[in-house]
Amino acid sequence: MRVFRLRHQKLRETVAARLPRARARLRLCLATVAIAPLMAGCFTDPLTVPPVEPRKVELPGTGPNLPPGSALEREHKRLIASFGGEYRNAKVQSQLNAIADRLRLVSDRPNEHFKVIILNSATVNAFALPNGYVYLTRGLLALANDTSEIASVIAHEVAHVTNRHALARAELESRSILVSRVMSEVLENPGASQFMRDESRVALASFSRQQEIDADEVGVRAIAKAGFEAHGATRFLFALDRSSRQRVQMDGKEGAEKTDILATHPSTPERIQRAIAVARQYGAPGVGEADRGKWLGALDGMVYGDDPAQGLISGRSFVHPRLKFALEAPEGFTLENTPQAILGVTPGAKEAMRLDSSKIPQGKALRALLSDSPIEGQKISEIETLTINGFQVETGIARGPDWTFRVYLFQSGDYIYRLIMAAQNFTPAHDARFRQAALTFRKVTDEEAKAIQPRRVRLVTAGATERPEEIVAAHMRDEPQALERFYLINGLGPEDKVLPGATYKVIGS
């Protein structure tokens, strides 16, 4: 057996960078947050790495913490809120904690602990804070197919923390901003200032790419040292790329998932090749733990896709069984459910919508609230009072130089629902279209709400001659684009066959 000397890295920190969703926001504050990093690895060579036995004696460890009132605590709360809150699942959490602990034990700081948090979001994403909090979304967990793949995600995020990538990036950004200000304000040279900003963007892109390559390498070495299959990292990187491409095809809209991990940390041939080279040092694919049964068993029953507690989208329709209301967007709109609002946009971004809610300020009349709340600095006028499906409604128009906004306020007890519809080159036809959408806003009955159940990850065993199409027909009959989704969550392609007796994920109730 050859013994490899692995260089030790000093413990460093990272923060998750905010990235606005790259869709048209149309001045409606149609914004969500996306933060991400990623991983890699894969292919041949004969060397084995024995799994690491857990150490019997625990060091007096230092756990991750969130000092009250600190910037870290504020960022943690913001991330939790932006990604649907925490998702509680004892089986999955136990597996993640065990994997994180194995990775900790082979690090150069085994007394430093990390906390893995599951986010209640269908998007595919992962990131970390410099205090050792690692965040994984439900969507990402459902994409992984064995313990080595999910270990590679955690190891990659931990590498960003220990390498202090975000701190280094923040320092580079602050220096570029300072130089730009000096050029503009002190030397009175705005042209040079713009040039410096452009140059700094190029430098930051190159800098981030190198950070990803470094985190890939550290992550692959870490999972191999912990006894996992090193090539699991590359399998998952390819799965992420396939997920991104298939989701665009299935949703029929380019750039639909800008909160996904590849939107902010795209894979590159250089990254993949470097990760492959590192993985080869630890053996061929199949060397090391890649326990499919253990990981799939943990996923069995986990919520998949949108959580009904946050509302569900079906085509142009949105229903919220907990808040008990429903709405249908106009023809041509694509809807997106975020913790802050329901967002909608048409192809070409010529029309947009937003539905949000808040508590009515005490003593404030609905009409006064509408008139005193300008949109994009434009005062709302032409106010009228309506009754729609039992709701008291105030509506008005705010006319801007480029966009016109039709605003509806629906009162329900102490709460108000605000529906903003916007269009360029606003016409009476637009207004009539928007009015039809407002007329669909209605209450959901208790019976309707109870009938809405979440979709979940379920496990099935393939028969001796069973084909993917037959599995889908038997277990995913009501799932949209079911065959494509079956391939996606199981890391398969149309050319792949299912193995008799093997376990596969399906989506069911």
Long-range contacts (C-beta under 8 A, 24 or more apart in sequence): 1-47, 1-48, 2-47, 4-281, 6-221, 6-225, 8-108, 9-108, 9-159, 9-162, 9-163, 9-218, 10-162, 11-108, 11-109, 11-112, 11-161, 11-162, 12-161, 12-162, 12-163, 12-164, 12-165, 12-167, 13-130, 13-131, 13-161, 13-164, 13-166, 13-167, 14-128, 14-129, 14-130, 14-160, 14-161, 14-163, 14-164, 14-165, 14-166, 14-167, 15-75, 15-129, 15-130, 15-166, 15-167, 15-170, 16-75, 16-79, 16-127, 16-128, 16-129, 16-135, 16-166, 17-166, 17-169, 17-264, 19-258, 19-263, 19-264, 21-258, 21-259, 22-255, 22-258, 22-263, 23-255, 23-258, 23-345, 23-349, 24-345, 24-349, 24-352, 26-345, 26-349, 26-352, 26-403, 26-422, 27-376, 27-400, 27-403, 27-422, 28-343, 28-352, 28-353, 28-354, 28-405, 28-420, 28-422, 29-354, 30-341, 30-343, 30-345, 30-352, 30-354, 32-82, 32-259, 32-336, 32-338, 32-340, 32-343, 33-78, 33-79, 33-82, 33-83, 33-259, 34-123, 34-125, 34-258, 34-259, 34-260, 34-263, 34-264, 35-79, 35-125, 35-127, 35-264, 36-125, 36-126, 36-127, 36-259, 36-260, 36-261, 36-262, 36-263, 36-264, 36-265, 37-126, 37-127, 37-128, 37-156, 37-157, 37-160, 37-212, 37-215, 37-261, 37-264, 37-265, 38-126, 38-153, 38-156, 38-212, 38-215, 38-216, 38-237, 38-240, 38-261, 38-262, 38-265, 38-267, 39-152, 39-153, 39-155, 39-156, 39-215, 39-216, 39-219, 39-220, 39-233, 39-236, 39-237, 39-275, 40-152, 40-216, 40-219, 40-220, 40-233, 40-234, 40-237, 40-267, 40-271, 40-272, 40-274, 40-275, 40-276, 41-152, 41-216, 41-219, 41-220, 41-223, 41-230, 41-231, 41-232, 41-233, 41-234, 41-235, 41-237, 41-275, 41-276, 41-278, 41-279, 42-231, 42-233, 42-234, 42-235, 42-237, 42-238, 42-272, 42-275, 42-276, 42-279, 42-285, 43-231, 43-234, 43-276, 43-279, 43-280, 43-284, 43-285, 44-280, 44-284, 44-285, 45-280, 45-281, 45-282, 45-283, 45-284, 46-283, 46-284, 47-281, 47-282, 47-283, 47-287, 48-283, 48-287, 48-288, 49-224, 49-225, 49-227, 49-230, 49-282, 49-283, 49-287, 49-288, 50-227, 51-226, 51-227, 51-288, 51-289, 52-102, 52-105, 52-106, 52-225, 52-226, 52-227, 54-101, 54-102, 54-105, 55-105, 55-110, 59-110, 59-111, 60-111, 61-111, 61-112, 61-113, 62-111, 62-112, 62-113, 63-113, 63-115, 63-132, 64-113, 64-114, 64-115, 64-131, 64-132, 64-133, 65-131, 66-131, 66-133, 72-129, 72-130, 72-131, 75-129, 76-129, 76-133, 79-119, 79-127, 79-129, 79-135, 80-117, 80-119, 81-339, 82-338, 82-339, 82-340, 83-119, 83-120, 83-121, 83-123, 83-125, 83-135, 83-137, 83-339, 84-119, 84-120, 84-121, 84-307, 84-310, 84-339, 85-119, 85-120, 85-339, 86-117, 86-118, 86-119, 86-120, 87-118, 87-119, 87-120, 87-138, 87-303, 87-307, 88-118, 89-118, 89-302, 91-297, 91-298, 91-299, 91-300, 91-301, 92-118, 92-141, 92-298, 92-299, 92-302, 93-118, 94-298, 95-147, 95-150, 95-294, 95-295, 95-298, 96-136, 96-150, 96-154, 99-147, 99-150, 99-151, 99-154, 100-134, 100-154, 100-158, 102-151, 102-226, 102-227, 102-228, 103-151, 103-154, 103-155, 103-158, 103-222, 103-223, 103-226, 105-226, 106-222, 106-225, 106-226, 107-158, 107-162, 107-222, 109-162, 114-154, 114-158, 114-161, 116-154, 120-303, 120-307, 120-310, 121-259, 122-304, 122-305, 122-306, 122-307, 123-257, 123-259, 123-260, 124-240, 124-243, 124-244, 124-257, 124-260, 124-261, 125-259, 125-260, 125-261, 126-153, 126-156, 126-157, 126-261, 127-157, 128-157, 128-158, 128-160, 128-161, 129-161, 130-161, 130-164, 130-166, 130-167, 132-161, 134-158, 134-161, 138-302, 138-303, 138-304, 140-261, 141-299, 141-302, 142-299, 142-302, 142-304, 142-457, 142-489, 142-505, 143-236, 143-239, 143-240, 143-243, 143-488, 143-489, 143-491, 144-236, 144-239, 144-295, 145-235, 145-239, 145-292, 145-295, 145-296, 145-490, 145-491, 145-505, 146-229, 146-232, 146-290, 146-291, 146-292, 146-294, 146-295, 146-296, 147-228, 147-232, 147-289, 147-290, 147-291, 147-292, 147-294, 147-295, 148-223, 148-228, 148-229, 148-230, 148-231, 148-232, 148-233, 148-235, 148-288, 148-289, 148-290, 148-291, 149-232, 149-233, 149-235, 149-236, 149-239, 149-290, 149-295, 150-236, 150-295, 151-223, 151-226, 151-228, 151-232, 152-219, 152-220, 152-223, 152-228, 152-232, 152-233, 152-236, 153-236, 155-218, 155-219, 155-220, 155-222, 155-223, 155-226, 155-233, 156-215, 156-216, 156-218, 156-219, 156-233, 157-215, 158-219, 158-222, 159-214, 159-215, 159-216, 159-218, 159-219, 159-222, 160-211, 160-215, 162-218, 163-211, 163-214, 163-215, 163-218, 165-211, 165-214, 165-215, 168-207, 168-211, 169-204, 169-207, 169-208, 169-211, 172-200, 172-203, 172-204, 172-207, 173-200, 173-204, 176-200, 176-203, 176-204, 208-265, 209-268, 209-270, 209-271, 212-265, 212-271, 213-270, 213-271, 213-274, 216-271, 216-274, 216-275, 216-278, 217-274, 217-275, 217-278, 220-275, 220-278, 220-279, 220-282, 221-278, 221-282, 223-288, 224-279, 224-281, 224-282, 224-288, 227-288, 227-289, 228-288, 228-289, 228-290, 229-285, 229-286, 229-287, 229-288, 229-289, 229-290, 230-278, 230-279, 230-281, 230-282, 230-283, 230-287, 230-288, 231-279, 231-284, 231-285, 231-286, 232-288, 232-290, 233-275, 233-279, 234-272, 234-275, 234-276, 234-279, 235-491, 237-267, 237-271, 237-272, 237-275, 239-491, 240-267, 241-267, 242-488, 242-491, 242-493, 243-488, 246-484, 246-487, 246-488, 247-488, 249-484, 250-480, 250-481, 250-484, 250-485, 251-334, 253-334, 253-347, 256-334, 292-503, 293-503, 296-459, 296-503, 296-505, 297-459, 299-457, 299-459, 299-505, 300-457, 300-458, 300-459, 301-456, 301-457, 301-458, 302-456, 302-457, 303-454, 303-455, 303-456, 304-454, 304-455, 304-456, 304-457, 304-507, 305-454, 305-455, 305-507, 306-337, 306-454, 307-454, 308-452, 308-453, 308-454, 310-337, 310-339, 311-337, 311-342, 312-337, 312-452, 313-337, 313-342, 318-342, 318-355, 319-444, 319-448, 319-452, 320-444, 321-444, 321-448, 321-449, 321-450, 321-452, 322-449, 323-357, 324-443, 324-444, 324-445, 324-446, 324-449, 325-412, 325-417, 325-441, 325-442, 325-443, 325-444, 326-440, 326-441, 326-442, 326-443, 326-444, 327-355, 327-419, 327-437, 327-440, 327-441, 327-442, 328-437, 328-440, 329-353, 329-437, 330-421, 330-433, 330-434, 330-436, 330-437, 331-433, 350-423, 350-424, 350-425, 351-421, 351-422, 351-423, 351-424, 351-430, 352-421, 352-422, 352-423, 353-419, 353-420, 353-421, 353-422, 353-437, 354-418, 354-419, 354-420, 355-417, 355-418, 355-419, 355-420, 356-417, 356-418, 357-415, 357-416, 357-417, 357-418, 358-415, 358-416, 358-418, 359-414, 359-415, 359-416, 360-411, 360-414, 360-415, 360-416, 366-392, 366-394, 366-409, 366-411, 366-416, 367-394, 369-394, 369-409, 369-416, 370-394, 370-395, 370-396, 370-407, 370-409, 371-396, 374-398, 375-400, 375-405, 375-407, 375-420, 376-400, 376-403, 376-405, 378-405, 380-405, 380-407, 388-438, 388-439, 388-441, 389-439, 389-441, 389-442, 389-443, 390-443, 391-441, 393-438, 395-438, 397-431, 399-426, 404-430, 406-430, 406-431, 406-434, 406-435, 408-438, 408-441, 410-441, 417-441, 453-509, 454-509, 455-479, 455-507, 455-508, 455-509, 456-507, 456-508, 456-509, 457-489, 457-505, 457-506, 457-507, 458-505, 458-506, 458-507, 458-508, 459-503, 459-504, 459-505, 459-506, 460-503, 460-504, 460-506, 461-501, 461-502, 461-503, 461-504, 462-498, 462-499, 462-500, 462-501, 462-502, 462-503, 462-504, 463-500, 464-500, 464-501, 465-500, 466-498, 466-500, 467-497, 467-498, 468-492, 468-496, 468-497, 468-498, 471-498, 471-504, 471-506, 472-506, 475-506, 475-508, 476-506, 476-507, 476-508, 479-507, 482-507
